[in-house]
Amino acid sequence: MFEILGKTSIDFMGLRRYSFAFSGVLTLVGLLALVQIGRGAANLGIDFAGGTAVQLKFEHPIPVEQARQALIRNGLPGVELQEFISDNKLMVRVKAQTTIEEKVAEKVLAVFKKDFASNPFVVDSSYEIGPTIGQKLQKDALIAITISMLGIMIYVAARFEFRFGVAAAIATFHDVFAVLGVFYVLDKEISLLIVTALLTLAGYSLTDTVVVFDRIRENLKLRHRDPLETVINNAVNQVLSRTVVVSLTVILVLIPLTLAGGEVLHDFSLALLLGVIVGTYSSVFVASPLLILWKGTPGKLLRRR
């Protein structure tokens, strides 16, 4: 494996008080975001808040910015547009909060018929999501995240020990809440696509944490007489270069997607980008130090093998 940092001897465990304080703030913001989402006070997409989605197929390509300006001029601000260039298709999503006198789908069709009369189109699909369905999707999303966290705990507990599973689950919850909190603070739209990104980053975070835990377990067998903080520090330093290389590789892919991936991919890529950064941080500064806190006494944390 290519090494960027080489051999390091950083006292990560000595920084755990600062990392716990920082992570505590991130988690509290994430919990606040979760409460606000449950109350419907966050910036929710039509998947959760309800709304209308219309997919149109045009005879000729249609500039997205022109379509957006036409909708804004006709009383439909804040719409989300997704372009399918190869098929000359355009997906128009409008939240339920938009106030118009007629049905949203009919209003959208009227706008395009008037402002793009020379570019005929057909309606591929049109559907509405009511508030009741949106609330059910919110509930299902929370259930999906909770089940994934429980699965992570069971997997890590079976592979290592129960305390490892608890530490990994807490670190993963931390990552999900951190990204959710940042999106809430930035007033980014929370949709099913973002939930997908959160579940994806949970898997990434777990993979990174398992690599660190594997090295900790190996070092515990080889250096069972050393203080636990020393064992964990050595393990983290040994895999640090690998962790940085893998994370940078993923980040190099996500940055172009975030900057130039278009309106639909932007938030999804941003969530993954933040998740990779936070997940790398948590495997070193959250999951590993949590092992030291188990039972309060470092020397009695783990079963020596």
C-alpha positions as CSV (number, residue, x, y, z in Angstrom):
1,M,0.0,0.0,0.0
2,F,1.4,3.4,-1.0
3,E,2.3,5.4,2.1
4,I,1.8,9.1,2.4
5,L,2.6,9.7,6.0
6,G,5.1,6.9,6.6
7,K,5.8,5.9,10.2
8,T,4.0,8.2,12.8
9,S,3.9,8.3,16.6
10,I,1.0,10.6,17.3
11,D,-0.6,10.4,20.7
12,F,-4.2,10.2,19.5
13,M,-5.5,8.9,22.8
14,G,-4.1,11.9,24.6
15,L,-6.4,14.1,22.5
16,R,-9.5,12.2,23.3
17,R,-11.0,14.8,25.6
18,Y,-10.9,17.4,22.8
19,S,-12.2,15.0,20.2
20,F,-15.1,13.9,22.5
21,A,-16.0,17.6,23.1
22,F,-16.0,18.3,19.4
23,S,-17.9,15.1,18.6
24,G,-20.4,15.9,21.3
25,V,-21.3,19.2,19.7
26,L,-21.7,17.5,16.2
27,T,-23.9,14.9,17.7
28,L,-26.1,17.4,19.6
29,V,-26.6,19.4,16.3
30,G,-27.5,16.2,14.6
31,L,-30.0,15.3,17.3
32,L,-31.5,18.8,17.0
33,A,-31.8,18.2,13.2
34,L,-33.5,14.9,13.8
35,V,-36.1,16.5,16.1
36,Q,-36.7,19.3,13.6
37,I,-37.2,16.8,10.8
38,G,-39.7,14.9,12.9
39,R,-41.6,18.2,13.5
40,G,-41.5,19.0,9.8
41,A,-39.5,22.2,10.6
42,A,-36.5,21.3,8.4
43,N,-36.0,21.7,4.7
44,L,-37.7,18.5,3.6
45,G,-38.0,17.2,0.0
46,I,-41.2,16.1,-1.6
47,D,-40.5,12.6,-0.4
48,F,-41.1,13.6,3.2
49,A,-43.0,16.9,2.9
50,G,-45.3,15.9,0.1
51,G,-45.5,17.5,-3.4
52,T,-45.8,16.8,-7.1
53,A,-43.4,15.3,-9.6
54,V,-43.9,15.6,-13.4
55,Q,-41.6,14.1,-16.0
56,L,-41.7,15.5,-19.5
57,K,-40.2,14.3,-22.7
58,F,-39.4,17.1,-25.2
59,E,-38.8,16.9,-28.9
60,H,-35.7,19.0,-28.6
61,P,-33.3,19.6,-25.6
62,I,-34.4,22.2,-23.2
63,P,-32.0,24.4,-21.2
64,V,-32.6,23.7,-17.5
65,E,-32.0,27.4,-16.5
66,Q,-34.5,28.6,-19.0
67,A,-37.0,26.1,-17.7
68,R,-36.4,27.2,-14.1
69,Q,-36.8,30.9,-14.9
70,A,-40.0,30.2,-16.8
71,L,-41.4,28.4,-13.8
72,I,-40.4,31.2,-11.4
73,R,-42.0,33.8,-13.6
74,N,-45.3,31.9,-13.5
75,G,-45.4,31.5,-9.7
76,L,-43.5,28.3,-9.2
77,P,-40.3,29.2,-7.3
78,G,-38.1,26.8,-5.5
79,V,-38.8,23.9,-7.9
80,E,-36.2,21.1,-8.3
81,L,-35.3,20.2,-11.9
82,Q,-33.5,17.1,-13.1
83,E,-32.3,16.8,-16.7
84,F,-31.9,13.6,-18.7
85,I,-29.9,14.9,-21.7
86,S,-29.8,11.7,-23.7
87,D,-33.6,11.4,-23.9
88,N,-34.5,15.2,-23.9
89,K,-36.4,14.6,-20.6
90,L,-37.0,16.9,-17.7
91,M,-38.2,16.0,-14.2
92,V,-39.9,18.8,-12.3
93,R,-40.5,18.4,-8.6
94,V,-42.6,20.9,-6.7
95,K,-43.1,20.9,-2.9
96,A,-46.6,20.8,-1.4
97,Q,-46.0,24.2,0.3
98,T,-46.1,26.0,-3.1
99,T,-49.4,28.0,-3.1
100,I,-51.2,28.1,-6.5
101,E,-54.9,28.1,-7.3
102,E,-54.9,25.1,-9.7
103,K,-53.3,21.7,-9.5
104,V,-49.5,21.7,-9.6
105,A,-49.1,19.3,-12.5
106,E,-51.6,21.3,-14.6
107,K,-49.7,24.5,-13.7
108,V,-46.4,23.0,-14.8
109,L,-47.8,21.8,-18.1
110,A,-49.4,25.2,-18.8
111,V,-46.1,27.0,-18.2
112,F,-44.1,24.8,-20.7
113,K,-46.9,25.0,-23.3
114,K,-46.9,28.8,-23.1
115,D,-43.1,29.5,-22.8
116,F,-41.8,26.6,-25.0
117,A,-44.5,26.4,-27.6
118,S,-42.0,25.6,-30.3
119,N,-40.7,22.6,-28.4
120,P,-43.6,20.1,-28.1
121,F,-43.5,17.5,-25.3
122,V,-45.4,14.6,-23.8
123,V,-45.9,13.7,-20.2
124,D,-44.0,10.6,-19.3
125,S,-45.2,10.4,-15.7
126,S,-47.0,12.5,-13.1
127,Y,-47.6,11.7,-9.4
128,E,-48.3,13.4,-6.1
129,I,-47.1,12.5,-2.6
130,G,-49.4,13.5,0.1
131,P,-48.5,14.5,3.7
132,T,-49.5,11.1,5.1
133,I,-47.2,9.2,2.7
134,G,-44.4,11.7,3.5
135,Q,-44.8,11.0,7.2
136,K,-44.7,7.3,6.5
137,L,-41.5,7.7,4.5
138,Q,-39.9,9.6,7.3
139,K,-40.8,6.8,9.7
140,D,-39.5,4.1,7.3
141,A,-36.2,6.1,6.8
142,L,-35.6,6.2,10.6
143,I,-36.4,2.5,10.9
144,A,-33.9,1.7,8.1
145,I,-31.2,3.7,9.8
146,T,-31.9,2.1,13.2
147,I,-31.9,-1.4,11.8
148,S,-28.6,-0.7,10.0
149,M,-27.0,0.5,13.2
150,L,-28.2,-2.6,15.1
151,G,-26.8,-4.8,12.3
152,I,-23.4,-3.0,12.6
153,M,-23.4,-3.6,16.4
154,I,-24.2,-7.3,16.0
155,Y,-21.6,-7.8,13.2
156,V,-18.7,-6.1,15.0
157,A,-19.7,-7.8,18.3
158,A,-19.6,-11.2,16.7
159,R,-16.3,-10.5,14.9
160,F,-14.6,-8.9,17.9
161,E,-16.3,-8.5,21.3
162,F,-19.5,-6.8,22.5
163,R,-17.6,-3.7,23.6
164,F,-16.1,-3.3,20.1
165,G,-19.6,-3.5,18.7
166,V,-20.9,-0.8,21.0
167,A,-18.0,1.5,20.1
168,A,-18.5,0.9,16.4
169,A,-22.2,1.6,16.6
170,I,-21.7,4.8,18.6
171,A,-19.1,6.0,16.1
172,T,-21.4,5.3,13.2
173,F,-24.4,7.0,14.9
174,H,-22.0,9.9,15.4
175,D,-21.1,10.1,11.7
176,V,-24.8,10.0,10.6
177,F,-25.8,12.6,13.1
178,A,-22.8,14.8,12.2
179,V,-23.7,14.9,8.5
180,L,-27.4,15.3,9.2
181,G,-26.6,18.2,11.5
182,V,-24.4,20.0,8.9
183,F,-27.2,19.6,6.3
184,Y,-29.7,21.1,8.7
185,V,-27.4,24.0,9.5
186,L,-26.8,24.6,5.8
187,D,-30.5,24.4,5.1
188,K,-30.0,21.6,2.6
189,E,-32.9,19.6,1.4
190,I,-33.5,16.3,3.3
191,S,-34.8,13.7,0.9
192,L,-34.7,9.9,0.4
193,L,-31.5,10.4,-1.7
194,I,-29.8,11.9,1.4
195,V,-31.0,9.0,3.5
196,T,-29.4,6.7,0.9
197,A,-26.1,8.7,1.3
198,L,-26.3,8.4,5.1
199,L,-26.7,4.6,4.9
200,T,-23.8,4.5,2.4
201,L,-21.5,6.5,4.7
202,A,-22.5,4.3,7.6
203,G,-21.1,1.3,5.7
204,Y,-17.9,3.2,4.8
205,S,-17.4,4.3,8.4
206,L,-17.8,0.7,9.6
207,T,-15.2,-0.5,7.1
208,D,-12.7,2.1,8.3
209,T,-13.4,1.3,11.9
210,V,-13.1,-2.5,11.4
211,V,-9.6,-2.0,9.9
212,V,-8.5,0.0,13.0
213,F,-10.1,-2.6,15.4
214,D,-8.4,-5.4,13.5
215,R,-5.0,-3.9,14.2
216,I,-5.9,-3.2,17.8
217,R,-6.8,-6.8,18.3
218,E,-3.6,-8.0,16.7
219,N,-1.5,-5.7,18.9
220,L,-3.3,-6.8,22.0
221,K,-2.2,-10.3,21.3
222,L,1.4,-9.3,20.7
223,R,1.8,-6.6,23.4
224,H,-0.6,-7.8,26.1
225,R,1.6,-6.3,28.8
226,D,1.7,-2.8,27.4
227,P,-0.8,-0.1,28.7
228,L,-4.0,-0.1,26.7
229,E,-3.5,3.5,25.5
230,T,-0.1,2.6,24.1
231,V,-1.5,-0.4,22.3
232,I,-4.4,1.6,20.7
233,N,-2.1,4.5,19.8
234,N,0.4,2.1,18.1
235,A,-2.5,0.4,16.2
236,V,-3.9,3.7,15.0
237,N,-0.5,5.0,13.9
238,Q,0.2,1.7,12.0
239,V,-3.0,2.0,9.9
240,L,-3.0,5.8,9.6
241,S,-1.3,6.0,6.2
242,R,-3.7,3.3,4.8
243,T,-6.7,5.2,6.2
244,V,-5.6,8.5,4.7
245,V,-4.8,7.0,1.3
246,V,-8.2,5.3,1.0
247,S,-10.1,8.4,2.2
248,L,-8.2,10.7,-0.2
249,T,-8.9,8.3,-3.0
250,V,-12.7,8.5,-2.3
251,I,-12.6,12.3,-1.7
252,L,-10.8,12.8,-5.1
253,V,-13.8,11.2,-6.8
254,L,-16.5,13.0,-4.7
255,I,-15.1,16.5,-5.1
256,P,-15.8,16.7,-8.9
257,L,-19.2,15.2,-8.4
258,T,-20.0,17.8,-5.7
259,L,-18.7,20.7,-7.8
260,A,-19.9,19.7,-11.3
261,G,-22.4,16.8,-10.8
262,G,-25.5,19.0,-11.3
263,E,-28.3,20.0,-9.0
264,V,-29.5,16.5,-8.2
265,L,-26.1,14.9,-7.5
266,H,-24.7,17.9,-5.6
267,D,-26.3,17.2,-2.3
268,F,-25.9,13.5,-2.5
269,S,-22.2,13.9,-3.3
270,L,-21.8,16.5,-0.6
271,A,-23.3,14.2,2.0
272,L,-20.9,11.4,1.0
273,L,-18.0,13.8,1.0
274,L,-18.8,15.0,4.5
275,G,-19.4,11.4,5.6
276,V,-16.0,10.2,4.4
277,I,-14.2,13.0,6.2
278,V,-16.2,12.5,9.4
279,G,-16.0,8.7,9.1
280,T,-12.2,8.8,8.9
281,Y,-12.1,11.2,11.9
282,S,-14.4,9.0,14.0
283,S,-12.5,5.7,13.4
284,V,-9.5,7.4,15.0
285,F,-10.8,9.9,17.4
286,V,-14.2,8.4,18.5
287,A,-14.4,4.6,18.0
288,S,-10.8,3.8,19.3
289,P,-10.9,6.1,22.4
290,L,-14.3,4.7,23.4
291,L,-12.6,1.4,24.1
292,I,-10.6,3.1,26.8
293,L,-13.7,4.4,28.5
294,W,-15.2,0.9,28.9
295,K,-15.6,0.2,32.6
296,G,-13.6,3.3,33.2
297,T,-10.2,1.6,33.8
298,P,-7.9,1.3,30.9
299,G,-6.1,-1.7,32.2
300,K,-9.3,-3.7,32.5
301,L,-11.0,-2.7,29.3
302,L,-10.2,-5.8,27.1
303,R,-9.9,-9.4,27.6
304,R,-6.2,-10.1,27.1
305,R,-5.5,-13.0,24.8
